[in-house]
Amino acid sequence: MTAPTSETPQATALEHRLAALFAQRAAWVGRETVSPAELTDDDRVALVVLCRFDLPDVVAGARAFAAGLDAREAARWRRTWTATRFLFGNPANLTGRTPVRVIGPGGSCAWLGLYPPDHTPGRARLLKPLTGTPPTLPPTLSIPGHGTPRALYVATRGLSLVDYLVHLHHTLAEAVLSGRLGADDALRLHHRPDIEPAVAVGEPAYARVHHPDADTARLRLFTWLAPDPQDAP
């Protein structure tokens, strides 16, 4: 779901809806969006190393990493809008000089921790940024866990592999940090080209709204996490 540019009442209502969701996230972060060039040594960036794309591993690891942060770490990472860099490498080859916080259950990915943007561990500096296009994504993927599965919709149209990981990772990490999602909650991922208005109704547990490109006047809904069914009236 992308806010159209026409001036119809429907377009205006959607623009206001996306702007309100974006403002909610900014208020939670406590800081306006920042570019990488504006980050300082007081900020923190997460590093994720992947040797292959294993979606259940990414989902499990992202939530475990966010849940394992102490309050001070979580606050500093939140202030950078949970900035994350994805690197291509084998987690099994990381040494003791590059401490690993979390390894995905299948061993395909590892979270190295939070670092100042310009002071990442030496081993990580040798790894190349992840590139490429995402593989064929399943229309629906069930992630086992506790409770009734929560529905997480992800809009995939036009996304590179890193784009996809960024939007998914922000959603999982921030939903955990804000207490909207548990590290072991059951999930059902739904991949759609765009998130239809019929899906994005009511108040979400989490919604990732961001600029789809360099045009900061436009907003797009990239993810929508449905509320816990137990919270329904």
Secondary structure as GFF3:
##gff-version 3
##sequence-region A 1 233
A	DSSP	alpha_helix	9	29	.	.	.	ID=ss1
A	DSSP	three_ten_helix	36	38	.	.	.	ID=ss2
A	DSSP	beta_strand	45	50	.	.	.	ID=ss3
A	DSSP	alpha_helix	55	67	.	.	.	ID=ss4
A	DSSP	alpha_helix	71	79	.	.	.	ID=ss5
A	DSSP	beta_strand	84	88	.	.	.	ID=ss6
A	DSSP	three_ten_helix	91	93	.	.	.	ID=ss7
A	DSSP	beta_strand	102	103	.	.	.	ID=ss8
A	DSSP	beta_strand	109	115	.	.	.	ID=ss9
A	DSSP	alpha_helix	122	125	.	.	.	ID=ss10
A	DSSP	beta_strand	128	129	.	.	.	ID=ss11
A	DSSP	beta_strand	140	143	.	.	.	ID=ss12
A	DSSP	beta_strand	146	155	.	.	.	ID=ss13
A	DSSP	alpha_helix	161	177	.	.	.	ID=ss14
A	DSSP	beta_strand	185	192	.	.	.	ID=ss15
A	DSSP	beta_strand	206	210	.	.	.	ID=ss16
A	DSSP	beta_strand	220	225	.	.	.	ID=ss17
A	DSSP	three_ten_helix	229	231	.	.	.	ID=ss18
###
